[in-house]
Amino acid sequence: MHNIGTNMRQRRVVDRQHVQRQSGGKKKWDLRLQIGHAPVRVHFGVPDPLYKDEESGAELPYVPHDQHYVKRARGGKGSGFICAKDKCVVCAYANPQAYGLDLEPDLGLAKCHPKLAFGVVGWVEEWCHDVQYERDDKQGVYHRRELCKGKTCEFCKGGFPKVFGKRFYYPFSGGTWKYHIETVHELAERQCKCGGSIYVPYYYCPKCENILEDVLQTCVCGSTNVEINLEVGDAGCKDCNRSWKAYAGDDEDLMKKIENPLLCPHCGAKDVLPMPKHVCTTEGCEAQPYSVFDCQLALRKEGEGEKQKIVVPSWKIQEPDPRLFDIKFQGDDEWTREHSDIINRLLDPSKYFQPDPPEQVAQSIGVINPFGNAPVSRQTVVYPRNNRVVEEEVVPENEPSEDQVAEE
């Protein structure tokens, strides 16, 4: 069993790496999570195998990557682009000399600095409608799952069949990840899967296992006569009467000490991230803390314009909703039964968080592709319901989108 809590803390090591990735295929935007001002319930999924970061070697349940946001892209609508490093259109125009290109620097793109983002995959745990749309080429229809809007839902009025849930992928900004997603993770970690409570007496070096930061074993006065009260989240010294927070997440000064890699004073290892020693209150339990990947989260947007942000108004620890995988809630027709293994199969994150081809990025921004003018790759795709052959832009291998798996 993977220790997701440990994997989550690897974020701060990976942040420091120069993540290198190859250009990917066309993203399927109908699978990208749509977050509005009304809460949407989601459950992150843990991919198997975990995503392996090429630079650090860390195995992670999410994909860290650098992203540029370009306001003028898509005709002024704005868009984010994963930085392709040595094939990045934005970086190339920001600093042509560094790429050996004879171009005039674009001052606008030079301001689009790469920012850290975190890609996850999972499921929307809401009622949806199986909606048919006519293809642009007028050659048949495709199916897409649209969220049900309740009493005002146009799809309910149209009589479209209800199904439960849909797959998604989504790149969270570094700020949202740190201040909202990791906050839920830190709170979930305080609960053990055995039913007990978990606390962290100290943080240690993963190389030599020596203590780097003593939290609850020894008071600053040197006394080990420490009493812990997890119900109120405090610890206190019985000798000097000093009290302090029992959880690192409640102590800003302690968080500053443990959230960044450091040089281990015991073994000399560099870029060491202090790791938590989890202890369960249940005697004999080896401590199996929950993580944010064990939770259902309600996500919604708050604010408007540049002040808009994603928040988590509520969350709870629970398994993914079983209705996601129950044929009775997925349409229960002949085609659905035949393809039940792929309808809500977890997406492969390594295929959904890769840079777009340079030509595609250049066209969206409105510049000439600095790396050549090769067209976007195309391939023949055979749709499974009627074996009709159509030509589509390349899609991630073995990961059909809703319109592919539901084509009629």
WOURDA-V982022 format. One record per residue. N is the residue number from 1. RES is the residue in one small letter. SS is DSSP state (H for helix, E for strand, L for the rest). D_CENTER is the distance of its C-alpha to the mean C-alpha in Angstrom with 2 decimals. Layout:
n: {N & N}
res: {RES & RES}
ss: {SS & SS}
d_center: {D_CENTER & D_CENTER}
//
This chain:
n: {1 & 2 & 3 & 4 & 5 & 6 & 7 & 8 & 9 & 10 & 11 & 12 & 13 & 14 & 15 & 16 & 17 & 18 & 19 & 20 & 21 & 22 & 23 & 24 & 25 & 26 & 27 & 28 & 29 & 30 & 31 & 32 & 33 & 34 & 35 & 36 & 37 & 38 & 39 & 40 & 41 & 42 & 43 & 44 & 45 & 46 & 47 & 48 & 49 & 50 & 51 & 52 & 53 & 54 & 55 & 56 & 57 & 58 & 59 & 60 & 61 & 62 & 63 & 64 & 65 & 66 & 67 & 68 & 69 & 70 & 71 & 72 & 73 & 74 & 75 & 76 & 77 & 78 & 79 & 80 & 81 & 82 & 83 & 84 & 85 & 86 & 87 & 88 & 89 & 90 & 91 & 92 & 93 & 94 & 95 & 96 & 97 & 98 & 99 & 100 & 101 & 102 & 103 & 104 & 105 & 106 & 107 & 108 & 109 & 110 & 111 & 112 & 113 & 114 & 115 & 116 & 117 & 118 & 119 & 120 & 121 & 122 & 123 & 124 & 125 & 126 & 127 & 128 & 129 & 130 & 131 & 132 & 133 & 134 & 135 & 136 & 137 & 138 & 139 & 140 & 141 & 142 & 143 & 144 & 145 & 146 & 147 & 148 & 149 & 150 & 151 & 152 & 153 & 154 & 155 & 156 & 157 & 158 & 159 & 160 & 161 & 162 & 163 & 164 & 165 & 166 & 167 & 168 & 169 & 170 & 171 & 172 & 173 & 174 & 175 & 176 & 177 & 178 & 179 & 180 & 181 & 182 & 183 & 184 & 185 & 186 & 187 & 188 & 189 & 190 & 191 & 192 & 193 & 194 & 195 & 196 & 197 & 198 & 199 & 200 & 201 & 202 & 203 & 204 & 205 & 206 & 207 & 208 & 209 & 210 & 211 & 212 & 213 & 214 & 215 & 216 & 217 & 218 & 219 & 220 & 221 & 222 & 223 & 224 & 225 & 226 & 227 & 228 & 229 & 230 & 231 & 232 & 233 & 234 & 235 & 236 & 237 & 238 & 239 & 240 & 241 & 242 & 243 & 244 & 245 & 246 & 247 & 248 & 249 & 250 & 251 & 252 & 253 & 254 & 255 & 256 & 257 & 258 & 259 & 260 & 261 & 262 & 263 & 264 & 265 & 266 & 267 & 268 & 269 & 270 & 271 & 272 & 273 & 274 & 275 & 276 & 277 & 278 & 279 & 280 & 281 & 282 & 283 & 284 & 285 & 286 & 287 & 288 & 289 & 290 & 291 & 292 & 293 & 294 & 295 & 296 & 297 & 298 & 299 & 300 & 301 & 302 & 303 & 304 & 305 & 306 & 307 & 308 & 309 & 310 & 311 & 312 & 313 & 314 & 315 & 316 & 317 & 318 & 319 & 320 & 321 & 322 & 323 & 324 & 325 & 326 & 327 & 328 & 329 & 330 & 331 & 332 & 333 & 334 & 335 & 336 & 337 & 338 & 339 & 340 & 341 & 342 & 343 & 344 & 345 & 346 & 347 & 348 & 349 & 350 & 351 & 352 & 353 & 354 & 355 & 356 & 357 & 358 & 359 & 360 & 361 & 362 & 363 & 364 & 365 & 366 & 367 & 368 & 369 & 370 & 371 & 372 & 373 & 374 & 375 & 376 & 377 & 378 & 379 & 380 & 381 & 382 & 383 & 384 & 385 & 386 & 387 & 388 & 389 & 390 & 391 & 392 & 393 & 394 & 395 & 396 & 397 & 398 & 399 & 400 & 401 & 402 & 403 & 404 & 405 & 406 & 407 & 408}
res: {m & h & n & i & g & t & n & m & r & q & r & r & v & v & d & r & q & h & v & q & r & q & s & g & g & k & k & k & w & d & l & r & l & q & i & g & h & a & p & v & r & v & h & f & g & v & p & d & p & l & y & k & d & e & e & s & g & a & e & l & p & y & v & p & h & d & q & h & y & v & k & r & a & r & g & g & k & g & s & g & f & i & c & a & k & d & k & c & v & v & c & a & y & a & n & p & q & a & y & g & l & d & l & e & p & d & l & g & l & a & k & c & h & p & k & l & a & f & g & v & v & g & w & v & e & e & w & c & h & d & v & q & y & e & r & d & d & k & q & g & v & y & h & r & r & e & l & c & k & g & k & t & c & e & f & c & k & g & g & f & p & k & v & f & g & k & r & f & y & y & p & f & s & g & g & t & w & k & y & h & i & e & t & v & h & e & l & a & e & r & q & c & k & c & g & g & s & i & y & v & p & y & y & y & c & p & k & c & e & n & i & l & e & d & v & l & q & t & c & v & c & g & s & t & n & v & e & i & n & l & e & v & g & d & a & g & c & k & d & c & n & r & s & w & k & a & y & a & g & d & d & e & d & l & m & k & k & i & e & n & p & l & l & c & p & h & c & g & a & k & d & v & l & p & m & p & k & h & v & c & t & t & e & g & c & e & a & q & p & y & s & v & f & d & c & q & l & a & l & r & k & e & g & e & g & e & k & q & k & i & v & v & p & s & w & k & i & q & e & p & d & p & r & l & f & d & i & k & f & q & g & d & d & e & w & t & r & e & h & s & d & i & i & n & r & l & l & d & p & s & k & y & f & q & p & d & p & p & e & q & v & a & q & s & i & g & v & i & n & p & f & g & n & a & p & v & s & r & q & t & v & v & y & p & r & n & n & r & v & v & e & e & e & v & v & p & e & n & e & p & s & e & d & q & v & a & e & e}
ss: {L & L & L & H & H & H & H & H & H & L & H & H & H & H & L & L & L & L & L & L & L & L & E & L & L & L & L & L & H & H & H & E & L & L & L & L & L & L & L & E & E & E & E & E & L & L & L & L & L & L & E & E & L & L & L & L & L & L & E & E & L & L & E & E & E & E & E & E & E & E & L & L & H & H & H & H & L & L & E & E & E & E & L & L & H & H & H & L & H & H & H & H & H & H & L & H & H & H & H & L & L & L & L & L & L & L & H & H & H & H & L & L & L & L & E & E & E & E & E & E & E & E & E & E & E & E & E & E & E & E & E & E & E & E & L & L & L & L & L & L & E & E & E & E & E & E & E & L & L & H & H & H & L & H & H & H & H & L & L & L & L & E & E & E & E & E & E & E & E & E & E & E & E & H & H & H & H & H & H & H & H & H & H & H & H & H & H & H & L & L & E & E & L & L & L & L & E & E & E & E & E & E & E & E & L & L & L & L & L & L & E & E & E & E & L & L & L & L & L & L & L & L & L & L & L & E & E & E & E & L & L & L & L & E & E & E & E & L & L & L & L & L & E & E & E & L & L & H & H & H & L & H & H & H & H & H & H & H & L & L & L & E & L & L & L & L & L & L & L & L & L & E & L & L & E & E & E & E & E & E & L & L & L & L & L & L & L & L & E & L & L & H & H & H & E & E & E & E & E & E & E & E & L & L & H & H & H & L & E & E & E & E & E & E & E & E & E & L & L & L & L & H & H & H & H & L & H & H & H & L & L & L & L & H & H & H & H & H & L & H & H & H & H & L & L & L & L & L & H & H & H & H & L & L & E & L & L & H & H & H & H & H & H & H & H & L & L & L & L & L & L & L & L & L & L & L & L & E & E & E & E & E & L & L & L & L & L & L & E & E & E & E & E & L & L & L & L & L & L & L & L & H & H & H & H & L & L & L}
d_center: {19.92 & 16.95 & 16.78 & 13.15 & 14.46 & 15.82 & 12.79 & 10.83 & 13.89 & 13.84 & 11.46 & 14.71 & 16.51 & 14.20 & 14.27 & 17.94 & 17.83 & 18.61 & 15.92 & 17.91 & 16.89 & 19.12 & 19.25 & 17.68 & 19.04 & 18.79 & 15.55 & 16.24 & 15.73 & 16.90 & 13.73 & 11.47 & 10.83 & 13.75 & 13.75 & 17.32 & 19.62 & 20.09 & 17.61 & 15.58 & 14.78 & 11.67 & 10.85 & 7.72 & 9.28 & 10.19 & 11.24 & 14.85 & 15.48 & 12.56 & 11.34 & 14.15 & 14.04 & 17.37 & 18.52 & 18.02 & 18.13 & 15.48 & 13.89 & 10.26 & 8.03 & 5.07 & 6.52 & 8.02 & 10.27 & 12.95 & 13.34 & 16.67 & 17.35 & 20.81 & 22.64 & 25.40 & 23.38 & 23.97 & 27.33 & 26.25 & 23.39 & 20.89 & 17.87 & 15.11 & 15.58 & 13.81 & 16.53 & 18.53 & 20.48 & 23.97 & 23.62 & 21.95 & 24.09 & 23.13 & 23.90 & 27.03 & 28.47 & 27.59 & 29.55 & 31.56 & 33.75 & 31.02 & 30.45 & 34.21 & 34.21 & 37.15 & 35.32 & 35.75 & 32.84 & 30.91 & 30.84 & 28.37 & 25.74 & 26.62 & 25.19 & 21.74 & 20.50 & 17.21 & 14.57 & 11.61 & 8.12 & 4.67 & 3.34 & 2.58 & 6.24 & 8.75 & 11.88 & 13.51 & 16.30 & 18.93 & 22.13 & 22.08 & 24.93 & 25.59 & 26.85 & 28.88 & 29.00 & 31.60 & 30.54 & 31.37 & 33.99 & 35.57 & 35.46 & 34.07 & 31.09 & 27.41 & 25.47 & 22.38 & 20.96 & 21.39 & 20.64 & 23.94 & 25.14 & 27.74 & 31.28 & 30.70 & 28.82 & 30.49 & 29.27 & 31.01 & 34.12 & 33.86 & 33.88 & 30.71 & 29.85 & 27.18 & 24.47 & 21.77 & 18.06 & 16.10 & 13.17 & 10.26 & 7.45 & 5.98 & 5.56 & 5.89 & 9.10 & 10.21 & 12.46 & 10.37 & 8.14 & 11.55 & 13.76 & 12.11 & 9.12 & 11.05 & 14.20 & 13.52 & 12.70 & 15.96 & 17.91 & 16.86 & 17.91 & 21.36 & 22.04 & 23.12 & 22.95 & 26.75 & 27.07 & 27.95 & 26.52 & 24.90 & 25.78 & 25.52 & 29.05 & 28.06 & 25.58 & 26.74 & 26.59 & 24.78 & 27.52 & 30.69 & 29.47 & 31.64 & 30.75 & 29.22 & 28.99 & 31.09 & 29.78 & 31.96 & 34.64 & 36.86 & 37.87 & 38.53 & 42.21 & 41.95 & 42.41 & 40.45 & 41.75 & 38.38 & 37.70 & 34.17 & 33.58 & 30.08 & 31.03 & 31.29 & 28.98 & 31.84 & 33.83 & 37.41 & 40.13 & 43.34 & 45.47 & 44.58 & 42.94 & 39.88 & 36.68 & 33.00 & 29.51 & 28.52 & 24.74 & 23.19 & 20.78 & 24.03 & 25.70 & 24.72 & 27.13 & 25.88 & 22.23 & 23.52 & 25.19 & 22.41 & 19.22 & 20.39 & 21.76 & 25.58 & 28.73 & 29.82 & 33.42 & 34.34 & 33.47 & 32.72 & 29.28 & 27.35 & 23.76 & 23.61 & 20.90 & 22.69 & 21.51 & 22.26 & 25.10 & 24.25 & 27.43 & 27.90 & 30.79 & 31.82 & 34.50 & 33.80 & 30.08 & 27.96 & 25.10 & 22.02 & 19.62 & 17.03 & 13.39 & 10.75 & 10.04 & 13.69 & 13.53 & 13.86 & 12.59 & 14.51 & 12.89 & 15.31 & 16.37 & 19.16 & 21.74 & 22.75 & 22.70 & 21.52 & 21.32 & 18.79 & 15.68 & 13.11 & 14.29 & 14.09 & 17.77 & 17.75 & 16.14 & 17.82 & 17.62 & 18.25 & 17.72 & 16.19 & 19.00 & 21.69 & 22.61 & 19.65 & 21.70 & 25.16 & 27.12 & 29.08 & 26.15 & 25.09 & 28.36 & 30.59 & 32.47 & 33.69 & 30.94 & 28.16 & 29.86 & 30.19 & 26.52 & 25.02 & 23.17 & 20.89 & 20.56 & 17.52 & 16.66 & 13.02 & 11.89 & 11.84 & 8.66 & 11.31 & 13.13 & 10.85 & 9.69 & 13.29 & 15.81 & 18.14 & 21.81 & 23.76 & 26.21 & 23.66 & 22.20 & 25.81 & 26.94 & 24.24 & 25.20 & 28.88 & 29.92 & 31.48 & 29.34 & 30.41 & 29.80 & 32.05 & 32.23 & 31.26 & 30.11 & 26.80 & 27.28 & 28.41 & 28.98 & 30.65 & 28.56 & 30.42 & 29.19 & 29.76 & 31.74 & 34.74 & 34.20 & 34.71 & 33.98 & 32.24 & 30.94 & 27.29 & 25.09 & 23.29 & 20.28 & 17.93 & 20.33 & 20.60 & 17.77 & 19.91 & 18.73 & 20.29 & 23.29 & 23.97 & 24.00 & 25.92 & 28.38 & 31.94}
//
